[in-house]
Amino acid sequence: AHPADEAVPNQLTVDERPLPQLAPNEVLVRVAAVGVCGSDVHYFRHGRIGQFVVEEPLVLGHEASGTIAAVGASVDPARIGQRVSIEPQKPCRRCEQCKQGRYNLCPDMAFYATPPVDGAFAEYVAIESDFAHAVPDTVSDEAAALMEPLSVGIWACQKAGVGPGQRVLVAGAGPIGVVIAQVARAFGASAVYISDIDQDRLDFAARHGATHTLHASQPVDGLGVDAFIDASGAPSAVRAGIRAVDPGGRAVLVGMGAEDVELPVGIIQNREIWLTGVFRYANTWPTAIALVADGKVDLDVLVTHEFGLDQVREALDAGREPGALKAMVQPWR
């Protein structure tokens, strides 16, 4: 499913395409489930995200799971039939960033559903073998697909240095915010505050990871947390969250919002707050799979809507419905 030939926003068609041709180190995955991400919706409605512009038909979807249906010449055929979670990226493996282990920052990255690379709203996709991560049968197809947003939460908590006994503030109680709250608890945080403007989402977060909820209108300046993680993208939330961080603490920006945000620089300087952003993830899938398999993180609870491949438009619009968290596309539904 992709925008029509003119790549005009809000246009979508379902086409027949040939099966992907496999490189020697790739596998063919029969897609079982794909989560709808805010970036998919943004590309569909606006045709771009920052420097990434949709200029030709693009298959959306990057949160995917499935079963290996075929393998390239250099991949063990024993992998055929294996259930996997797809890490939807292909770094060059040769540049300085890749060699330093920061392959998420590879300048030549090919990432699913980021122009011009096609994504996973399809019956079959190809991915390099080591980026098709085996999952145990106790993990559902939907949870296996949602290892991708879970990886964002893991990467954010790692950047924030979340550990045992720490106090964490999360802004935004959408799917990513709830996942971050769950990961923070799994990493040992003793207090996880989460803020939002939507009381229903706050109530949900309180049942699934957060220890305290705050309406976004409530002041957080005096919380004195070790880490603040923004999953809202709202400039006011970013500024308020930074003010809630104790000296020597960390602030991590995850949410996509305004291109430029005014920050409380005096507080950042005087408290020596470490401030960083998050761009996808690297080496997170083993941790993600272990957290879900061990019951430390519940991803299935995020799923509120399910659609077939011919219902991708409805899936992209599902986020507008009250109570919506995560819509899933199941291509063989």
N, C-alpha and C positions, 0 to 999 in steps of 0.2 A: 504494500500500500504506500503510495507516495503522492506528493503534489503533482498536478497535471503537467503536461509537457512544457508549458510556459513558466513553470515554477512560480505560479501566482499564489500568494497566501490564501488559505482557506479552500483550496481546491485539492481534491483527493480522488484517486482512482485505484482499482485493484487490477493488476495485470498478471499475465502469464509470462514467466521468464525461464530460461534454461537453468538447470542445476549449476551451482558454482563449480568451476573446475579447480581441482585441488592441487596445490603445490606439494612437493614431497613431504614437508613437515606439517601439513594441515590435516584437519579432520572435517567431515561433513556432519553437521548436527541437524537432526530432525527436531524442529523447535516445538517445545511443549507449552511454554508460557513466556510472556513478555510483559513486563510492567510498563505502565505509562508514566513517564517522567515529565516534570515541568518544562524541561528543555524541548521535549517532543512537541508539547503544546505550543511553546513559544515559536519554534520553527514553523509549525503549521499555520499559526495565526499571523505571524509577522515576517517570516521568511529570513530571519537572521537572529543571531545572538552575538553582539559585539562585532568582532572581526570575522566571524564565521557567517557567510552569506549563502543562502540556497540559490544557486544560479541555474540548476538543471534538476530534473526529477530526482527525488531523494527518498529512499526507503527509511522510515523512521524506526525508533525502538532500539534500545541498547541494554535493557535489563532482561536477560534471557537465560533460559535453561532448555534442556532437551536430552536427546539420546543420540549417541554417535552411530551414524548409519553407514559411513564409509571412511576409509583412511587413505592418506597419501602414501607414496611408495616407501618412505623412511619411517613410518609410524607402525608400531606393533599392531597387527590385525586383531589381537586379543582385546583391543579397546572397543571394537564394534559391539554395540549393545549396552555400553556403559552410560549411565545417567550422569549428566554433567551440568555444572554452572559455568556460564561463559563469562570470562573476563574480556570485555568487548574492545580490546585495543591491540594494536600491532606496532610496537616500537621498532626502531631500526636496529637496536642492540649494539651499535658500533660507535655512536657519538659519545661525547664526554659525559652528558647527563646519564645516558644508559650505563656507561661503564662505572659511574659513581653510584649506581643503584637507584637513581631518580628517573626511571624510565618514563614515568608519567609526564616528565618535562621534556621528553624527546621532541626536538623541533620537527622531526619527520614522522610524528605519530599518525597512524591511521586508526581513527576511533569510530566505532559504529555510530551511524546517524549523525555524524558531524561532517558537513559538506567538505568534499564531494563523496564521502564514503557511505555506502548503503548500510542500513541497520537490519534489525531482526523481526520487523513485522512481516514475516515470510514463513513459508513452510520449511525451508532449509537454508542454513547459512554455513559458511566456512570460517574456521578460526585456526590459528596455530595450535598444535596439539597441547603444548604446555599451558595454554591459556584456556583450555577446556578442562575444568577442575572436577574430578570425580566427587560425587556426593553419595552419602549412605542412603539406603532405602527408607530410613526413618524421616528423611527430609523431603517435604512435598515439592512438586514441580514449581509451585508458586514461590515457596521459600527459597528454592535453588535460584530462581530468577532474581529474587530480591537480595541475593548476596551482593549485588552491585550497589544499591543504595546503602546497604549495611557497610560495605567497604568505605564509603564516604564517611560514615559515622566513626568507623575504626580509625581511619586516617586523621579525622578531626581530633579525636580523643588522644591519639598518639602525639599530634602536633601540640595539643594543649597540655601534655604531660600528666594526664589524669592517672591517679594511682590511689592506693588504699588510704582511706581516711580523709580524702580531699572533698572540698565543697565546690560544686560546679553550677554555673548559671547557663541555661540554654534559652535563647530567644527564638520563638517560633515553635508551635506544637503541631506542625504538619508531619508528614511521614519521616522526613529527615530528622526533624527535631526529636520525635519520639524514638527513632532509632539511636540517635546520639545519647538520649537519656538512658536507654537500655544498655548501651555499650559502657557508658560512664559507671553505671551500677555494677556491671560485670567486671569492670576494671578495678572495682573496690571503692568508688566514691561513697562517702557516708551521707552526703546531702546533695541532691540534684534538684535545683529549682528550675522551673520552666515557665516562660511567660508567653502570652498570646492575647489577641483581642477576642477570640472565640471561646466562650465558656465550655461549649461541648467538647472542643478539642482539648482544653485544659483538663476536663473531667476524664477524657480518654487517656491522656498522658499520665494522670495520677494513678490510673489502674495498670499502666504498662510502662513503668520505669521511673517516673518522677517521684520524689519524696515530698515536694512542695510545689504548689502552683500559684502563679501571680498573674492578675490581669495586667495587660500592658500599660494601663494607666497608673498602676501602683509604682511608687518610687523604689528603686533597687540600690540606690547609692550606698546605703549602709550595710549591704549584705556581707561584704568582705570575703568574696570567694577566691579560691585559688586559680580558677579558670573560668573564662567566659567564652562561650561558643555561639556565634550568631548563625541561626538557620532561617532567618526571616528576610534578610536583605533590606530591612527598613532602616534608613539612616538614623532615626530617633532611637531605635532599639540598639543599634551599634554604639551610639554615643553613651546611652544609659548603661549598657553592659560594661563598657570599659571603665566607667566610673565605679562600678561595683567590684572591681578587681583589687585585691590587696597588693601592697608593694612586692615586687618580684614575681607577680603572677603572670598569667598568659591570657591573651585574647586571640581567638581564631575566627576568621571570617569565612563562612561557608555559603550563606545565602546569596543569590544573585539579585541585586537591586540596582541602585543608581550607579552609574559609571564612576562618579566622583562623590565622596562623602566628606563633610567637615568633621574632623576628629578633635577630641580634647587633648591636644598635643602636650599641654602643660602637665596634665595628669600622667600621661604616658611617660614623659621624661622624669618627672619628680618621683614617680613610683617605680621607675625602671620596669615598666610592663613590656613583656615580649609580645609583639603584634605580628601576626602572619596570616596569610590566606591559605586556602586549600584548592588545589587543582587536581581533581580526580583522586588517584591513589596509586600505591605501588606495593606489591608483595603482601596484600591484605587477605587474599582468598583463603589461605589455610586457617587463619585466625577466625575469619567469618564463618567458615564451615564448622569449625570446632565449637564456636559459641552457640550456633543453632543446634547442632547435634547434641550438645550437652544440656540444652534447655536453658541456657543463660540469656538468650535473646529469642523472642517470639516474633517471627515475621509474618506468619499466617494471619495473625490478628489484624494486620494492616489492610488486608484485602477486603474491599467493600463492593467491588463491581467486577464482573467477568463478561467478556465479549468474544465473538468469533472474529476471524480475519476480515469478513465482510462488514464488520461493525466498528472498524477502527475510528471512523468519525465520531460515533457515539462514545467510544472509549476516550477519545481526546477531549470530549465535552463533559465527561462524567464528573470532573473535578468541580464543576459549577454547582453540583447538587449538594444539598445540605447533608452533612455527615460523611461526605466522601473523603476517603484517604488515598487508597491505591486501587486503580483500575488495572485489570490484567487482560491481555489479549491472548487467547488460546487458539492458534492457527488451525488446529484440527478439530475444533469444537463443532 
